[in-house]
Amino acid sequence: MAAKSCQDGHPAEAFGWAARDHSGVLSPFKFSRRATGEKDVAIKVLFCGICHSDLHMIKNEWGISSYPVVPGHEIVGQVTGVGSKVEKFKVGDKVGVGYMVGSCQSCDSCHDDLENYCPETIVTSGGKYHDGATTYGGFSDIMVADEHYVIRIPENLPLDAGAPLLCAGITVYSPLKYYGLDKPGMHVGVVGLGGLGHVAVKFAKAMGIKVTVISTSPKKKQEALEHLGAHSFLVSRDPDQMQAAMGTMDGIIDTVSTMHPLFPLIGLLKTQGKLVLVGAPEKPLELPVFPLITGRKIVGGSSIGGIKETQEMIDFAAKNNITADVEVIPMDYVNTALERLSKSDVRYRFIQFPAQWNLPQ
């Protein structure tokens, strides 16, 4: 019998897979979601991506997890019900839910359509709603979310390959736009050719940017150049290659979520170049200051995007035929998939589909 968790005022029976402790092992889990409120959208989950941050959450590597954790924040599905005051969606619409399902709606960040930087952001998985109930993510059959945090999926965007854009896509799209690295003719480096990195290459190319992939693995050169169409490829462990590329890039999007040196990357930047970190290593990175001062260079960060910008990104992706490269898996393969993800053994994003989400009786 699968474990069950019910919360007062949450009568909608749901099922999914959850981690019970920092081992990160997922198993079937019965729980409940809230009734569809007047501003809520009820969604049948059709696909959900597996993000590297899901690994951090189920293993409590950031020290913020509260078990049980139902992961998943790259959620796409179909609207099955709407509240009486919902204006943007109707039953049958294709929609998505990303990394957040709530914010205060009153702070400067929220007023600027930057809900992702609200100090009271409610994350889709492992957070707390205003009523104190735990947020459960998209490794489940159904979802209920305030319509403000729901994204419309264009008809021509495939749901399975479009799901990762709700996290991976916006995570790289937003810094390209905010840091002014979206101008045709610019030269941008992308560090790491994984779930985030491969869509960064696609977005940058669609913006007319020259793209160089920077990787520790020479084996990814053919993939980067021939499959993804990057303009050039650098092996970061090859000092000759790195030296030859010194001072050539307007900006770098660093997608790596493990410990790695920043000094060589800063050297690749032109004067006034920008290194933007979007990966989230579990330990602090060492920051060399001298090359920043002498080149007036910037090391910045970026975290997903607001709802307005996320919708803009999805529409841009649909217009330019940008999707993630995905491996679709049944739910009962999820623990193997997570092990493979921890070893970077995926090209480039695992996507789950609901055929195997039914729980044992």
BALOBA-1460 file (C-alpha; in Angstrom, 3 decimals):
// residues 361
<rec num="1" residu="m" x="0.000" y="0.000" z="0.000"/>
<rec num="2" residu="a" x="1.372" y="3.376" z="-0.970"/>
<rec num="3" residu="a" x="1.935" y="5.983" z="1.714"/>
<rec num="4" residu="k" x="-0.737" y="8.647" z="2.006"/>
<rec num="5" residu="s" x="-0.725" y="12.272" z="3.121"/>
<rec num="6" residu="c" x="-3.891" y="14.384" z="3.391"/>
<rec num="7" residu="q" x="-4.112" y="17.999" z="4.426"/>
<rec num="8" residu="d" x="-7.158" y="19.820" z="5.820"/>
<rec num="9" residu="g" x="-8.978" y="21.711" z="3.101"/>
<rec num="10" residu="h" x="-7.252" y="19.690" z="0.401"/>
<rec num="11" residu="p" x="-9.902" y="17.204" z="-0.729"/>
<rec num="12" residu="a" x="-8.648" y="16.419" z="-4.249"/>
<rec num="13" residu="e" x="-7.068" y="12.957" z="-4.181"/>
<rec num="14" residu="a" x="-3.760" y="12.799" z="-6.017"/>
<rec num="15" residu="f" x="-0.983" y="10.327" z="-6.532"/>
<rec num="16" residu="g" x="2.629" y="10.619" z="-7.471"/>
<rec num="17" residu="w" x="6.115" y="9.681" z="-6.318"/>
<rec num="18" residu="a" x="7.924" y="11.165" z="-3.314"/>
<rec num="19" residu="a" x="11.244" y="11.080" z="-1.476"/>
<rec num="20" residu="r" x="10.872" y="10.320" z="2.243"/>
<rec num="21" residu="d" x="14.426" y="11.141" z="3.359"/>
<rec num="22" residu="h" x="17.806" y="12.415" z="2.162"/>
<rec num="23" residu="s" x="18.527" y="9.147" z="0.357"/>
<rec num="24" residu="g" x="16.476" y="10.720" z="-2.408"/>
<rec num="25" residu="v" x="14.812" y="7.445" z="-3.340"/>
<rec num="26" residu="l" x="11.311" y="8.001" z="-4.730"/>
<rec num="27" residu="s" x="8.362" y="5.693" z="-4.137"/>
<rec num="28" residu="p" x="4.579" y="5.810" z="-4.743"/>
<rec num="29" residu="f" x="2.765" y="8.384" z="-2.651"/>
<rec num="30" residu="k" x="-0.920" y="9.177" z="-2.173"/>
<rec num="31" residu="f" x="-1.673" y="12.736" z="-1.108"/>
<rec num="32" residu="s" x="-4.188" y="15.502" z="-1.660"/>
<rec num="33" residu="r" x="-4.382" y="18.840" z="-3.391"/>
<rec num="34" residu="r" x="-6.619" y="21.766" z="-2.583"/>
<rec num="35" residu="a" x="-10.016" y="22.216" z="-4.169"/>
<rec num="36" residu="t" x="-10.023" y="24.435" z="-7.254"/>
<rec num="37" residu="g" x="-10.469" y="27.958" z="-5.889"/>
<rec num="38" residu="e" x="-12.041" y="30.874" z="-7.694"/>
<rec num="39" residu="k" x="-8.711" y="31.936" z="-9.248"/>
<rec num="40" residu="d" x="-7.308" y="28.426" z="-9.623"/>
<rec num="41" residu="v" x="-6.705" y="26.196" z="-12.610"/>
<rec num="42" residu="a" x="-6.916" y="22.412" z="-12.250"/>
<rec num="43" residu="i" x="-4.528" y="20.549" z="-14.536"/>
<rec num="44" residu="k" x="-4.112" y="16.957" z="-15.644"/>
<rec num="45" residu="v" x="-0.337" y="16.481" z="-15.733"/>
<rec num="46" residu="l" x="0.770" y="15.023" z="-19.069"/>
<rec num="47" residu="f" x="4.552" y="15.432" z="-18.848"/>
<rec num="48" residu="c" x="7.055" y="16.590" z="-16.252"/>
<rec num="49" residu="g" x="10.763" y="17.167" z="-16.691"/>
<rec num="50" residu="i" x="13.482" y="16.121" z="-14.261"/>
<rec num="51" residu="c" x="15.736" y="19.052" z="-13.365"/>
<rec num="52" residu="h" x="19.110" y="18.940" z="-11.618"/>
<rec num="53" residu="s" x="17.597" y="21.002" z="-8.810"/>
<rec num="54" residu="d" x="15.184" y="18.125" z="-8.176"/>
<rec num="55" residu="l" x="18.249" y="16.106" z="-7.230"/>
<rec num="56" residu="h" x="19.318" y="18.789" z="-4.760"/>
<rec num="57" residu="m" x="15.835" y="18.910" z="-3.226"/>
<rec num="58" residu="i" x="15.223" y="15.188" z="-2.780"/>
<rec num="59" residu="k" x="18.674" y="14.745" z="-1.206"/>
<rec num="60" residu="n" x="18.389" y="17.955" z="0.875"/>
<rec num="61" residu="e" x="21.701" y="19.183" z="-0.524"/>
<rec num="62" residu="w" x="20.597" y="22.795" z="-0.064"/>
<rec num="63" residu="g" x="19.445" y="22.137" z="3.500"/>
<rec num="64" residu="i" x="15.890" y="23.401" z="2.876"/>
<rec num="65" residu="s" x="13.952" y="20.216" z="2.075"/>
<rec num="66" residu="s" x="10.990" y="19.093" z="4.157"/>
<rec num="67" residu="y" x="9.943" y="15.496" z="3.614"/>
<rec num="68" residu="p" x="8.078" y="13.967" z="1.954"/>
<rec num="69" residu="v" x="9.158" y="15.761" z="-1.227"/>
<rec num="70" residu="v" x="7.203" y="15.312" z="-4.453"/>
<rec num="71" residu="p" x="9.614" y="16.866" z="-6.974"/>
<rec num="72" residu="g" x="8.960" y="18.306" z="-10.410"/>
<rec num="73" residu="h" x="8.609" y="21.878" z="-11.658"/>
<rec num="74" residu="e" x="8.686" y="21.498" z="-15.443"/>
<rec num="75" residu="i" x="5.023" y="20.594" z="-15.671"/>
<rec num="76" residu="v" x="2.817" y="20.575" z="-18.760"/>
<rec num="77" residu="g" x="-0.719" y="19.357" z="-19.051"/>
<rec num="78" residu="q" x="-4.309" y="20.093" z="-19.936"/>
<rec num="79" residu="v" x="-6.796" y="22.237" z="-18.035"/>
<rec num="80" residu="t" x="-9.564" y="20.122" z="-16.498"/>
<rec num="81" residu="g" x="-11.269" y="22.802" z="-14.439"/>
<rec num="82" residu="v" x="-11.220" y="26.538" z="-13.730"/>
<rec num="83" residu="g" x="-12.408" y="28.688" z="-10.865"/>
<rec num="84" residu="s" x="-15.257" y="31.181" z="-11.205"/>
<rec num="85" residu="k" x="-12.920" y="34.184" z="-11.530"/>
<rec num="86" residu="v" x="-10.341" y="32.660" z="-13.882"/>
<rec num="87" residu="e" x="-9.934" y="34.856" z="-16.962"/>
<rec num="88" residu="k" x="-6.976" y="33.515" z="-18.945"/>
<rec num="89" residu="f" x="-7.761" y="29.811" z="-19.314"/>
<rec num="90" residu="k" x="-10.561" y="27.418" z="-20.138"/>
<rec num="91" residu="v" x="-11.032" y="23.663" z="-19.935"/>
<rec num="92" residu="g" x="-9.000" y="21.915" z="-22.619"/>
<rec num="93" residu="d" x="-6.187" y="24.498" z="-22.839"/>
<rec num="94" residu="k" x="-2.594" y="23.259" z="-22.900"/>
<rec num="95" residu="v" x="-0.684" y="24.878" z="-20.038"/>
<rec num="96" residu="g" x="2.468" y="24.681" z="-17.971"/>
<rec num="97" residu="v" x="3.664" y="25.360" z="-14.424"/>
<rec num="98" residu="g" x="7.287" y="26.166" z="-13.656"/>
<rec num="99" residu="y" x="9.381" y="26.674" z="-10.543"/>
<rec num="100" residu="m" x="6.948" y="28.840" z="-8.573"/>
<rec num="101" residu="v" x="3.263" y="28.790" z="-7.698"/>
<rec num="102" residu="g" x="2.970" y="31.866" z="-5.515"/>
<rec num="103" residu="s" x="4.410" y="35.199" z="-4.363"/>
<rec num="104" residu="c" x="3.306" y="38.146" z="-2.244"/>
<rec num="105" residu="q" x="2.050" y="40.218" z="-5.214"/>
<rec num="106" residu="s" x="2.776" y="43.422" z="-3.295"/>
<rec num="107" residu="c" x="6.564" y="43.915" z="-3.222"/>
<rec num="108" residu="d" x="8.665" y="45.820" z="-5.763"/>
<rec num="109" residu="s" x="9.756" y="42.601" z="-7.467"/>
<rec num="110" residu="c" x="6.174" y="41.438" z="-7.946"/>
<rec num="111" residu="h" x="5.134" y="44.864" z="-9.229"/>
<rec num="112" residu="d" x="7.998" y="44.660" z="-11.756"/>
<rec num="113" residu="d" x="6.877" y="41.218" z="-13.006"/>
<rec num="114" residu="l" x="9.831" y="39.617" z="-11.238"/>
<rec num="115" residu="e" x="7.925" y="37.292" z="-8.935"/>
<rec num="116" residu="n" x="10.910" y="34.956" z="-8.960"/>
<rec num="117" residu="y" x="12.807" y="37.473" z="-6.812"/>
<rec num="118" residu="c" x="9.969" y="38.049" z="-4.355"/>
<rec num="119" residu="p" x="11.124" y="37.251" z="-0.794"/>
<rec num="120" residu="e" x="7.886" y="35.302" z="-0.333"/>
<rec num="121" residu="t" x="8.077" y="33.224" z="-3.505"/>
<rec num="122" residu="i" x="6.342" y="29.867" z="-3.088"/>
<rec num="123" residu="v" x="8.215" y="27.146" z="-4.943"/>
<rec num="124" residu="t" x="6.296" y="24.438" z="-6.757"/>
<rec num="125" residu="s" x="7.932" y="21.590" z="-4.869"/>
<rec num="126" residu="g" x="8.914" y="21.521" z="-1.208"/>
<rec num="127" residu="g" x="7.556" y="24.952" z="-0.316"/>
<rec num="128" residu="k" x="4.661" y="26.133" z="1.834"/>
<rec num="129" residu="y" x="1.411" y="27.703" z="0.692"/>
<rec num="130" residu="h" x="-0.010" y="30.644" z="2.633"/>
<rec num="131" residu="d" x="-2.226" y="28.235" z="4.573"/>
<rec num="132" residu="g" x="0.830" y="26.264" z="5.685"/>
<rec num="133" residu="a" x="0.209" y="23.290" z="3.400"/>
<rec num="134" residu="t" x="3.190" y="21.718" z="1.659"/>
<rec num="135" residu="t" x="3.616" y="22.267" z="-2.069"/>
<rec num="136" residu="y" x="3.897" y="19.056" z="-4.056"/>
<rec num="137" residu="g" x="5.429" y="19.114" z="-7.509"/>
<rec num="138" residu="g" x="4.696" y="17.630" z="-10.884"/>
<rec num="139" residu="f" x="5.754" y="14.019" z="-10.291"/>
<rec num="140" residu="s" x="2.021" y="13.479" z="-9.885"/>
<rec num="141" residu="d" x="-1.173" y="13.027" z="-11.860"/>
<rec num="142" residu="i" x="-2.868" y="16.359" z="-11.149"/>
<rec num="143" residu="m" x="-1.935" y="19.944" z="-10.291"/>
<rec num="144" residu="v" x="-3.863" y="22.940" z="-8.942"/>
<rec num="145" residu="a" x="-2.364" y="26.410" z="-9.338"/>
<rec num="146" residu="d" x="-3.369" y="30.052" z="-9.252"/>
<rec num="147" residu="e" x="-3.905" y="31.159" z="-12.848"/>
<rec num="148" residu="h" x="-1.321" y="33.943" z="-12.438"/>
<rec num="149" residu="y" x="1.447" y="31.316" z="-12.253"/>
<rec num="150" residu="v" x="0.195" y="29.203" z="-15.149"/>
<rec num="151" residu="i" x="1.764" y="29.522" z="-18.601"/>
<rec num="152" residu="r" x="-0.134" y="29.082" z="-21.863"/>
<rec num="153" residu="i" x="1.556" y="26.568" z="-24.171"/>
<rec num="154" residu="p" x="1.293" y="27.483" z="-27.885"/>
<rec num="155" residu="e" x="-0.344" y="24.854" z="-30.077"/>
<rec num="156" residu="n" x="2.766" y="24.223" z="-32.166"/>
<rec num="157" residu="l" x="5.059" y="23.570" z="-29.195"/>
<rec num="158" residu="p" x="5.372" y="19.839" z="-28.400"/>
<rec num="159" residu="l" x="4.381" y="19.229" z="-24.793"/>
<rec num="160" residu="d" x="7.055" y="16.663" z="-23.968"/>
<rec num="161" residu="a" x="10.000" y="18.555" z="-25.469"/>
<rec num="162" residu="g" x="8.538" y="21.889" z="-24.368"/>
<rec num="163" residu="a" x="8.250" y="21.012" z="-20.672"/>
<rec num="164" residu="p" x="11.937" y="21.672" z="-19.784"/>
<rec num="165" residu="l" x="11.664" y="25.199" z="-21.123"/>
<rec num="166" residu="l" x="9.589" y="26.104" z="-18.044"/>
<rec num="167" residu="c" x="12.769" y="25.872" z="-15.976"/>
<rec num="168" residu="a" x="15.824" y="25.209" z="-18.123"/>
<rec num="169" residu="g" x="14.566" y="27.473" z="-20.899"/>
<rec num="170" residu="i" x="13.696" y="30.510" z="-18.813"/>
<rec num="171" residu="t" x="16.841" y="30.042" z="-16.696"/>
<rec num="172" residu="v" x="19.031" y="30.762" z="-19.739"/>
<rec num="173" residu="y" x="16.677" y="33.050" z="-21.672"/>
<rec num="174" residu="s" x="16.300" y="35.549" z="-18.830"/>
<rec num="175" residu="p" x="20.032" y="36.316" z="-18.316"/>
<rec num="176" residu="l" x="20.627" y="36.600" z="-22.063"/>
<rec num="177" residu="k" x="17.954" y="39.309" z="-22.145"/>
<rec num="178" residu="y" x="18.674" y="41.056" z="-18.834"/>
<rec num="179" residu="y" x="22.444" y="41.274" z="-19.235"/>
<rec num="180" residu="g" x="22.147" y="42.530" z="-22.817"/>
<rec num="181" residu="l" x="23.674" y="39.419" z="-24.345"/>
<rec num="182" residu="d" x="20.885" y="39.019" z="-26.905"/>
<rec num="183" residu="k" x="22.203" y="41.357" z="-29.607"/>
<rec num="184" residu="p" x="22.910" y="39.839" z="-33.049"/>
<rec num="185" residu="g" x="26.629" y="39.523" z="-33.716"/>
<rec num="186" residu="m" x="27.644" y="39.202" z="-30.071"/>
<rec num="187" residu="h" x="29.856" y="36.309" z="-28.965"/>
<rec num="188" residu="v" x="28.572" y="34.335" z="-25.976"/>
<rec num="189" residu="g" x="30.061" y="31.272" z="-24.309"/>
<rec num="190" residu="v" x="27.926" y="28.528" z="-22.777"/>
<rec num="191" residu="v" x="29.607" y="26.513" z="-20.021"/>
<rec num="192" residu="g" x="28.292" y="22.971" z="-19.698"/>
<rec num="193" residu="l" x="26.348" y="21.094" z="-22.339"/>
<rec num="194" residu="g" x="23.581" y="19.607" z="-20.230"/>
<rec num="195" residu="g" x="19.904" y="20.335" z="-19.686"/>
<rec num="196" residu="l" x="20.409" y="24.100" z="-19.414"/>
<rec num="197" residu="g" x="23.399" y="24.421" z="-21.714"/>
<rec num="198" residu="h" x="21.893" y="22.815" z="-24.783"/>
<rec num="199" residu="v" x="18.819" y="25.054" z="-24.721"/>
<rec num="200" residu="a" x="21.072" y="28.075" z="-24.084"/>
<rec num="201" residu="v" x="22.803" y="27.296" z="-27.367"/>
<rec num="202" residu="k" x="19.448" y="27.104" z="-29.143"/>
<rec num="203" residu="f" x="18.124" y="30.384" z="-27.710"/>
<rec num="204" residu="a" x="21.374" y="32.235" z="-28.376"/>
<rec num="205" residu="k" x="21.487" y="31.029" z="-31.972"/>
<rec num="206" residu="a" x="17.872" y="32.120" z="-32.512"/>
<rec num="207" residu="m" x="18.867" y="35.588" z="-31.261"/>
<rec num="208" residu="g" x="21.626" y="35.789" z="-33.879"/>
<rec num="209" residu="i" x="24.482" y="35.347" z="-31.416"/>
<rec num="210" residu="k" x="27.786" y="33.580" z="-32.084"/>
<rec num="211" residu="v" x="27.941" y="30.696" z="-29.600"/>
<rec num="212" residu="t" x="30.947" y="28.867" z="-28.184"/>
<rec num="213" residu="v" x="30.336" y="25.796" z="-26.041"/>
<rec num="214" residu="i" x="32.843" y="25.391" z="-23.178"/>
<rec num="215" residu="s" x="33.103" y="21.894" z="-21.740"/>
<rec num="216" residu="t" x="35.489" y="19.664" z="-19.807"/>
<rec num="217" residu="s" x="34.667" y="16.821" z="-22.190"/>
<rec num="218" residu="p" x="36.198" y="16.681" z="-25.696"/>
<rec num="219" residu="k" x="33.607" y="14.012" z="-26.513"/>
<rec num="220" residu="k" x="30.904" y="16.678" z="-26.684"/>
<rec num="221" residu="k" x="32.545" y="18.609" z="-29.514"/>
<rec num="222" residu="q" x="30.743" y="16.839" z="-32.340"/>
<rec num="223" residu="e" x="27.425" y="17.100" z="-30.539"/>
<rec num="224" residu="a" x="27.894" y="20.823" z="-29.911"/>
<rec num="225" residu="l" x="28.986" y="21.709" z="-33.434"/>
<rec num="226" residu="e" x="27.054" y="19.296" z="-35.640"/>
<rec num="227" residu="h" x="23.849" y="18.626" z="-33.723"/>
<rec num="228" residu="l" x="23.281" y="21.898" z="-31.877"/>
<rec num="229" residu="g" x="25.038" y="24.125" z="-34.403"/>
<rec num="230" residu="a" x="27.360" y="25.965" z="-32.029"/>
<rec num="231" residu="h" x="29.945" y="28.050" z="-33.873"/>
<rec num="232" residu="s" x="32.929" y="26.791" z="-31.874"/>
<rec num="233" residu="f" x="33.922" y="24.504" z="-29.018"/>
<rec num="234" residu="l" x="36.464" y="24.870" z="-26.220"/>
<rec num="235" residu="v" x="37.822" y="22.174" z="-23.943"/>
<rec num="236" residu="s" x="38.194" y="24.053" z="-20.670"/>
<rec num="237" residu="r" x="40.963" y="21.716" z="-19.477"/>
<rec num="238" residu="d" x="43.080" y="22.452" z="-22.567"/>
<rec num="239" residu="p" x="45.275" y="25.466" z="-21.690"/>
<rec num="240" residu="d" x="46.223" y="26.097" z="-25.325"/>
<rec num="241" residu="q" x="42.608" y="26.282" z="-26.452"/>
<rec num="242" residu="m" x="41.655" y="28.520" z="-23.550"/>
<rec num="243" residu="q" x="44.641" y="30.812" z="-24.119"/>
<rec num="244" residu="a" x="43.755" y="31.202" z="-27.797"/>
<rec num="245" residu="a" x="40.218" y="32.306" z="-26.862"/>
<rec num="246" residu="m" x="41.243" y="34.819" z="-24.166"/>
<rec num="247" residu="g" x="39.376" y="38.119" z="-24.330"/>
<rec num="248" residu="t" x="37.027" y="37.098" z="-27.156"/>
<rec num="249" residu="m" x="33.590" y="36.816" z="-25.523"/>
<rec num="250" residu="d" x="31.008" y="39.465" z="-24.679"/>
<rec num="251" residu="g" x="29.437" y="37.198" z="-22.107"/>
<rec num="252" residu="i" x="29.281" y="33.686" z="-20.703"/>
<rec num="253" residu="i" x="26.292" y="31.747" z="-19.378"/>
<rec num="254" residu="d" x="27.656" y="29.267" z="-16.818"/>
<rec num="255" residu="t" x="25.176" y="26.424" z="-16.328"/>
<rec num="256" residu="v" x="27.359" y="24.097" z="-14.245"/>
<rec num="257" residu="s" x="25.914" y="22.973" z="-10.891"/>
<rec num="258" residu="t" x="29.083" y="21.379" z="-9.528"/>
<rec num="259" residu="m" x="32.307" y="22.864" z="-8.167"/>
<rec num="260" residu="h" x="34.491" y="24.400" z="-10.905"/>
<rec num="261" residu="p" x="37.040" y="27.237" z="-11.276"/>
<rec num="262" residu="l" x="35.855" y="30.666" z="-12.434"/>
<rec num="263" residu="f" x="39.279" y="32.184" z="-13.157"/>
<rec num="264" residu="p" x="39.702" y="30.605" z="-16.627"/>
<rec num="265" residu="l" x="36.205" y="31.679" z="-17.631"/>
<rec num="266" residu="i" x="36.740" y="35.295" z="-16.585"/>
<rec num="267" residu="g" x="39.833" y="35.297" z="-18.785"/>
<rec num="268" residu="l" x="37.721" y="34.488" z="-21.834"/>
<rec num="269" residu="l" x="35.731" y="37.706" z="-21.437"/>
<rec num="270" residu="k" x="36.376" y="40.920" z="-23.290"/>
<rec num="271" residu="t" x="36.834" y="44.093" z="-21.275"/>
<rec num="272" residu="q" x="33.475" y="44.797" z="-19.601"/>
<rec num="273" residu="g" x="32.371" y="41.251" z="-20.305"/>
<rec num="274" residu="k" x="29.803" y="39.462" z="-18.134"/>
<rec num="275" residu="l" x="29.970" y="36.015" z="-16.566"/>
<rec num="276" residu="v" x="26.486" y="34.945" z="-15.470"/>
<rec num="277" residu="l" x="26.032" y="32.004" z="-13.126"/>
<rec num="278" residu="v" x="22.783" y="30.058" z="-13.423"/>
<rec num="279" residu="g" x="23.928" y="26.715" z="-12.009"/>
<rec num="280" residu="a" x="23.689" y="26.260" z="-8.251"/>
<rec num="281" residu="p" x="26.648" y="24.345" z="-6.754"/>
<rec num="282" residu="e" x="26.071" y="23.080" z="-3.233"/>
<rec num="283" residu="k" x="29.267" y="24.785" z="-1.997"/>
<rec num="284" residu="p" x="30.627" y="28.337" z="-2.558"/>
<rec num="285" residu="l" x="32.863" y="28.935" z="-5.561"/>
<rec num="286" residu="e" x="36.149" y="30.839" z="-5.327"/>
<rec num="287" residu="l" x="35.927" y="34.288" z="-6.911"/>
<rec num="288" residu="p" x="39.156" y="35.857" z="-8.242"/>
<rec num="289" residu="v" x="38.826" y="39.628" z="-7.893"/>
<rec num="290" residu="f" x="41.919" y="40.968" z="-9.682"/>
<rec num="291" residu="p" x="40.810" y="40.099" z="-13.246"/>
<rec num="292" residu="l" x="37.432" y="41.687" z="-12.526"/>
<rec num="293" residu="i" x="39.045" y="44.953" z="-11.504"/>
<rec num="294" residu="t" x="41.543" y="45.116" z="-14.346"/>
<rec num="295" residu="g" x="38.932" y="44.345" z="-16.997"/>
<rec num="296" residu="r" x="35.869" y="46.005" z="-15.435"/>
<rec num="297" residu="k" x="34.184" y="42.644" z="-15.747"/>
<rec num="298" residu="i" x="31.063" y="41.451" z="-13.995"/>
<rec num="299" residu="v" x="30.161" y="38.179" z="-12.320"/>
<rec num="300" residu="g" x="26.409" y="38.028" z="-11.902"/>
<rec num="301" residu="g" x="23.644" y="35.568" z="-11.299"/>
<rec num="302" residu="s" x="20.151" y="34.875" z="-12.525"/>
<rec num="303" residu="s" x="17.282" y="32.696" z="-11.337"/>
<rec num="304" residu="i" x="14.511" y="31.580" z="-13.711"/>
<rec num="305" residu="g" x="12.277" y="34.542" z="-14.647"/>
<rec num="306" residu="g" x="9.003" y="36.207" z="-13.816"/>
<rec num="307" residu="i" x="5.711" y="34.919" z="-15.187"/>
<rec num="308" residu="k" x="5.477" y="37.580" z="-17.906"/>
<rec num="309" residu="e" x="8.995" y="36.819" z="-19.124"/>
<rec num="310" residu="t" x="8.384" y="33.070" z="-18.940"/>
<rec num="311" residu="q" x="5.374" y="33.456" z="-21.234"/>
<rec num="312" residu="e" x="7.505" y="35.623" z="-23.535"/>
<rec num="313" residu="m" x="10.171" y="32.896" z="-23.591"/>
<rec num="314" residu="i" x="7.669" y="30.138" z="-24.397"/>
<rec num="315" residu="d" x="6.202" y="32.203" z="-27.231"/>
<rec num="316" residu="f" x="9.714" y="32.932" z="-28.572"/>
<rec num="317" residu="a" x="10.520" y="29.223" z="-28.419"/>
<rec num="318" residu="a" x="7.369" y="28.308" z="-30.320"/>
<rec num="319" residu="k" x="8.061" y="30.958" z="-32.976"/>
<rec num="320" residu="n" x="11.639" y="29.737" z="-33.462"/>
<rec num="321" residu="n" x="10.958" y="25.989" z="-33.106"/>
<rec num="322" residu="i" x="13.067" y="25.704" z="-29.944"/>
<rec num="323" residu="t" x="12.546" y="22.604" z="-27.835"/>
<rec num="324" residu="a" x="14.658" y="20.586" z="-25.453"/>
<rec num="325" residu="d" x="16.229" y="17.297" z="-26.498"/>
<rec num="326" residu="v" x="14.487" y="14.788" z="-24.263"/>
<rec num="327" residu="e" x="14.404" y="11.141" z="-23.272"/>
<rec num="328" residu="v" x="10.848" y="10.186" z="-22.342"/>
<rec num="329" residu="i" x="10.636" y="7.610" z="-19.543"/>
<rec num="330" residu="p" x="7.933" y="5.793" z="-17.571"/>
<rec num="331" residu="m" x="7.531" y="6.829" z="-13.946"/>
<rec num="332" residu="d" x="8.816" y="3.549" z="-12.542"/>
<rec num="333" residu="y" x="12.189" y="4.297" z="-14.156"/>
<rec num="334" residu="v" x="12.564" y="7.541" z="-12.215"/>
<rec num="335" residu="n" x="15.118" y="6.378" z="-9.629"/>
<rec num="336" residu="t" x="17.373" y="5.010" z="-12.354"/>
<rec num="337" residu="a" x="16.926" y="8.275" z="-14.250"/>
<rec num="338" residu="l" x="17.955" y="10.278" z="-11.185"/>
<rec num="339" residu="e" x="21.080" y="8.148" z="-10.781"/>
<rec num="340" residu="r" x="21.914" y="8.704" z="-14.433"/>
<rec num="341" residu="l" x="21.286" y="12.437" z="-14.095"/>
<rec num="342" residu="s" x="23.720" y="12.631" z="-11.183"/>
<rec num="343" residu="k" x="26.343" y="11.193" z="-13.544"/>
<rec num="344" residu="s" x="25.329" y="13.506" z="-16.426"/>
<rec num="345" residu="d" x="24.181" y="10.429" z="-18.336"/>
<rec num="346" residu="v" x="21.242" y="11.989" z="-20.173"/>
<rec num="347" residu="r" x="20.809" y="13.736" z="-23.497"/>
<rec num="348" residu="y" x="19.642" y="16.228" z="-22.308"/>
<rec num="349" residu="r" x="16.504" y="16.063" z="-20.202"/>
<rec num="350" residu="f" x="14.451" y="13.215" z="-18.799"/>
<rec num="351" residu="i" x="10.704" y="13.623" z="-19.269"/>
<rec num="352" residu="q" x="8.143" y="11.481" z="-17.479"/>
<rec num="353" residu="f" x="4.762" y="10.600" z="-18.846"/>
<rec num="354" residu="p" x="1.716" y="9.547" z="-16.841"/>
<rec num="355" residu="a" x="1.152" y="6.010" z="-18.156"/>
<rec num="356" residu="q" x="2.933" y="4.494" z="-15.157"/>
<rec num="357" residu="w" x="1.826" y="6.950" z="-12.472"/>
<rec num="358" residu="n" x="-1.007" y="4.746" z="-11.205"/>
<rec num="359" residu="l" x="-0.330" y="3.522" z="-7.710"/>
<rec num="360" residu="p" x="-0.803" y="0.040" z="-6.320"/>
<rec num="361" residu="q" x="-4.121" y="-0.408" z="-4.545"/>
